Amino acid sequence: MMKKWRQQVRNWLTNQLELPADLVMDLPRITMIGHIHIYIENHRGLLTFSDKELRLLLKQGQLLVRGEQFVIKTILPEEILLEGKIHHVIYLDE
Amino acid sequence: MKNKWMNFLSGSVKVKVQGKGIERFVNKCLRNGIHIWNVKKQDEHTATFFIFLKDVRAMRVMVRKSGCKLFFIGKSGLPFLGKKMLRNTGFLIGIFLFFALVFLLSNMVWNVRIEGAKPETEYRILKELKQMGVEKGAFQFLLDPPEVIQQKLTDRIETITWVGVELKGTTFYFQVVEKKKPKEPEAVGVRHLVAKKKAVITHMFVEEGQPLVAVHDYVNKGQVLVSGIIGKEGKTKLVPARGKIFGETWYKSTVVLPFDSVFQVYTGKYMEKHYIAIGSFSLPVWGFKKPPFSHYKTENQKRALQFWRWKLPIYYERVIYRENEEVKRSYTWNEALQKAKEMARNELEGKLETDASIVGEKILHATKENGKVKVEIHYQVVENIAIPQPIVQGD
């Protein structure tokens, strides 16, 4: 109940004060360059990684990236840069 | 993204991790501040990635708790390169020695070529050069510059008129022009001998021709002394007149000499400093003291060092400090007169032929003005006054 209420406040704040959503609501910011690079900020850790799939933990839910020949170019506690052929970027809500 | 150069400088290690829960292990590493990049999954339970060399110890600790196995499979970066180089010190020394050797050899003299000289002159030149240090194996920057060598050679060897000195790479080229004694013109045309200036004949020596004057005769300029026409009237014959007619001639010269004069004279003491100059910066190599002279002149010799065929922008510079001092000279009236006479005589002798002689001198008048002495001297000279004058045929 409390959690939902907080979420609503944040939603209202972003809309009214025009603050960036990723900062206020702790959402991932995803930058893609074509289908070869994907840069994800604000993740919460690596769940699985293979050369065809990357699964990241987010504050809410998970992010699944599918493709081929994946290489993690850089990984930092909250950022990740993935290289390869990206086919799908899927949100998994829980 | 971190700079790739940083990776190179601090050194990085490629590791392989085997086991279950690689993702968990990676997360743990990240949380502990270990930077990871280029993560690749080989198969289900194997991944490779790079870490910094400084993080290896921390990673080892981490692995123990995670249940994965860690293999180091590659290394790159400056620290490893340095280690490798240390192992190959011999090779490095070799490279360094090679360059040092080429550098040294390109600054040596390897050849001395002399062209245009007779064997004996060539031998003499070689001997002189050896004395100057110009020979095979000498360092170029220790030698005199080519202009000085040229000057010295022409001074010391009287049989050469001119010598061109050129330093091309490691070879000295000498282009020699030898003096040739001019041969007496054998076949001369028919001619008279005439007086070149007015004179009184003192003695004469006629080889060929009809003398028209006698001893004690006064002759004018252009007067025929020895005729090239010989034989009796009607049976004349033309010959080239030859001979020497000596006559007394007169010269007047004026000399002005100051009583007091100041000279800069070298005392003969000198000091050398050596530099290696790169651009405008010069590094002293030898001679760090200040020159211990109060008055001195400096002389700069700058030479470009060579590597292989190229001149480097590095110079070997030699600075010579020569002590000089001021010398004041003052003459008394008599001394000045004496000196002036001497100077005038020397000047005149320089102008006269070698077979001429000064038989008398007389001071016409000597005056003193503005601290200078002005002397007019009259000279009596006995010299050969005959000069040839061709007879124009068909007259």
Chai-1 contact restraints between the chains, C-beta under 6 A:
chainA,res_idxA,chainB,res_idxB,connection_type,confidence,min_distance_angstrom,max_distance_angstrom,comment,restraint_id
A,G45,B,N27,contact,1.0,0.0,6.0,A-B,restraint_1
A,L46,B,E23,contact,1.0,0.0,6.0,A-B,restraint_2
A,L46,B,V26,contact,1.0,0.0,6.0,A-B,restraint_3
A,L46,B,N27,contact,1.0,0.0,6.0,A-B,restraint_4
A,L47,B,E23,contact,1.0,0.0,6.0,A-B,restraint_5
A,T48,B,E23,contact,1.0,0.0,6.0,A-B,restraint_6
A,F49,B,E23,contact,1.0,0.0,6.0,A-B,restraint_7
A,F49,B,K41,contact,1.0,0.0,6.0,A-B,restraint_8
A,S50,B,K41,contact,1.0,0.0,6.0,A-B,restraint_9
A,D51,B,K41,contact,1.0,0.0,6.0,A-B,restraint_10
A,V71,B,K40,contact,1.0,0.0,6.0,A-B,restraint_11
A,I72,B,V39,contact,1.0,0.0,6.0,A-B,restraint_12
A,T74,B,W37,contact,1.0,0.0,6.0,A-B,restraint_13
A,I75,B,I36,contact,1.0,0.0,6.0,A-B,restraint_14
A,P77,B,L30,contact,1.0,0.0,6.0,A-B,restraint_15
